[in-house]
Amino acid sequence: MGAGFAYLRVKLEGPDLGDKLATLLNKRMRGRIEIESIEWPASALKTAVTGGWVPVTVRGVKVWDDCALSAGIGEGDPDEVRIGDPNEDCTPDDKPDRDPASKRKPRKLLLRSDLITAELDIHAALFGRHDLVFRHVVVHGGEALLEQTREPYPLHAYDRTIVSIVTAFYPRLKAGFHAGIYAQAPPPIFDLRDMHVEHLNLTAHLAPYTVKDDIVGYGMTARIEDVNVAPDPAATDSFLHMNPTDPLVAKFYVRLALKGGHTHLRILDEGPRSSFRVLGDNGMGNDWAKGRKAYYELELSEVALQRLAQLPTEWAKRDFVANTLSLALTAHTLPCTANPKPEDGADLRVTGELLDYWDRPYDGAWNLKLDTKNMGPTIRSCIKSTVGGDNLAGTISLTGPYVAAPAIGLDLTGVDFDMPLRKGEDPLRLTLAELHGKIDLVNDEGYIEKTKALVRNGKEPGEVELSATFGLKPYYGKAQVEIVNAIDVGRFLPPKIT
């Protein structure tokens, strides 16, 4: 017994156990994991024999994604993404191949944390499917990347994207039925119960698209500093559950609430594929967004995600698939000035859901809404210098069927639009009490409903009525302007013409 105990403490504890578990996982998962060491108390030996929860301390954890997804394989190679080679020659992005002619594919670092504490269901991990079930999980700082990527095992034609941290733990399946059903041995369950995160820096890459060659873009990228998930130790309402044992549809449940500090947002962010990464711990990539360009850049003083949940709603009918993702988020922007004042920023609130999108996409729908207050200084300084307003507020919505790109609805109040008529002179300012319009991303066309604009500067107040239709790709516009009350434009004309 003494020899057995000594063997367990030497071979199944510390760096040896970390290496053994990482090797076991790397043989089965699409991504790659590195564990410096795993420590567990000697008092847990009885629990390991009889079954139960064993407290573990995991140090030096790094998780990389599947290199087949991060290397930009074309849409014409679905089998390479779906199956690939389990022994594929890949290299972590923080240790690139020095040979410029090398064809080794890069892996993106998704998570780096020096310390994670949790309790592990030891018998679920050792026997059966080798399910990984944890509770009281606490991530003590580090860096993380949430990146939207291609779904390697699509359930249906519109199951196109997934978050790479999820696909990293996908099993690398052998060839099977291709239409969403993979008849192989059931993969393990991945379950995080009572999850907490302390002082983590989070990077997000959403809505990817290809520009040309090795240049890629994302509809939105973000870096959120000092993220805390369920900072109250007594809170137990943050969890993640992935159960892919049903070959017809995987069951994915998640419930999160988090708070973040200073945040950088970039809209339509484009650059080399290798520049989209988390900040490195070896001096690589320490300048976030270096070598990239974005159409718009914003800063947020704080972010609070009150609810991110995907939970079953039809328990009574014995339907345990979670089909709807609900969201509730608040944030406060900072104007893009040298010394921005927080009181000049805008209050944002995002609410809504993706309805029935998980396994019934034809029934699914976009239903997201952004409510804004005091948006004038932020829009004028960060997005468009000719648009603003002292009391600019309103709602921007995403609606429409999930199988198509959403329609963007605009319902704004207190919009000021500056129309420059002569260089060196103050512009003609139009004040729109209400502005209503829509942009359809299916055909890239939109319209602005007929609206009344007031002209307050000049000798006398003027009034015009505006309406327009426009297209984005290719760009064109057709506007109609009716001058209801005369506008004083003499101040913009040369003296002789006046």
C-alpha positions, 0 to 999 in steps of 0.5 A: 500500500505504501508503494502504491501510494508513493507511485500515485503521488509521483506518477499521478500528481504534478507535472507527470499527471498534467502531461499524461492528461494533456497527452490523452486529451490531445489524441482525441480532441480537435484542438490542443491543450498543454498543462504544466501540472495538476495537483490534488491533496493526499486526503482525496485518495479515498475519494478517488477509489470510492468515487466523488469530487476530487479538488484539483489545482491546475497550473499553466493551462494553454488551449489552442484551436484546431489548425484546420479551422484557423488556417483558412481552408477554402469552402471547397475542402469540407472533408479536410475541415470535417475529418482531417488528419489526427497526426497533422503537423501543426504549430502553435501561433506563439512558436511559428515555423522559422522556415518561410516555405513551410506549409505547417498550419498555425494553431491560435491560442484560445486560453492561457491561465496560470492557475485554475482550481476546481473539483473533478468527478473522478469516476466520470473521468476515469471510466465509461466515456471519460466525461469531464465534469467539473464544479466550483471552477475558478479561472484565476486571470489570464487571456482568452479568445472567443472567435467565430469560425466554421462548424466542422460537423454541420447539423444542417445547411445553415449550421455554418459557424461555431465558437472555436473554444467549443470546437477545440474540445470536439472529438476528431471523428472518423468518416461517417454519415455526412448529413449531420449524423456521425454514427461512431462511439459516443464522445464524452460530455464536457460539463462546467458547473458553478463557473467563476472567472477572475480578472481575465482579459478577453478578445473576441473576433465575430462575423468573419469574412475573407478579403483576399489571399491571406487578408481576412476581416471580422465584422466586429473585434473587441478586447475587454479588460478585467473580465469577471464571471460570477465574482460572488463566490456564493453565486452558482448560476454560471455554467456550460454543458456540452453533450454530443452523445446524441448523433442527431443533435448536440445538446449545448446549455450555457448561462453566463453573467459577467462584468468587464472594464475598459473595452476597445471595439473595432468594426469591419476590422481587416488585416493579415490572418496572423494578426488576429490573436490574443496578446502573447506572454513572450513579447509577441502580439503585445500591440493589439490590432497592430498591422490592421485597419478598421472602418470604425473604432470605439471605446467603452468604459465598462461592459456588463453582460447580465444574461447570456443563456441557451437553455431548454424551454420545452422541458414539459414536452420532454424536449431537452434541446436548447434552441434559443439564445437570449442576451441582455447587455449594457455598456457605456461608450467614450467619445473619441477625443483627447480627454474623453469625459464619461458623462459625454458617452452613450448608454447602450443596452442590447436585448433579445434572442436568436429564436429557435436557431439551434436545430430548427433554423427554418423556424429561427428568427433574429430578434435583437434590439439596441437601445441608445441614449446620448449617442450624439458625441460618440457618433460625431467623434468616432463614426461620422463628423457630420452626424450628431445631436444633443439628445440623439437616442433611439433603437437599432434592431436586427430582425428577419428569418435566421436562414438569411442575413438580418434586416437593420431597422433604424428608429432615431430621435434628435438627429442633427445632420450637417450639410457643408455648403461653403468652405470656411463657413458653418454648415447647414444643420438639419435637425430631424425630430424623428428618423425611421429607416431600414437596411436589408442585408440580403440585397444590400438595399435600404430606405429612409422614410419621409421625415421632417427636418428643421433648419434653425440657423440663418435669418429665419427658421426653415423646414424641409422634408426628406426621403431616400432609397439607397444601395450598398453594393454597388453604392447608389442613392436616390433622394427627394428633398422638398423645401416646405419653408424657405431656407436662408442660404444667402450666407453661403453664396458670394456677395454678387450672387446674393 
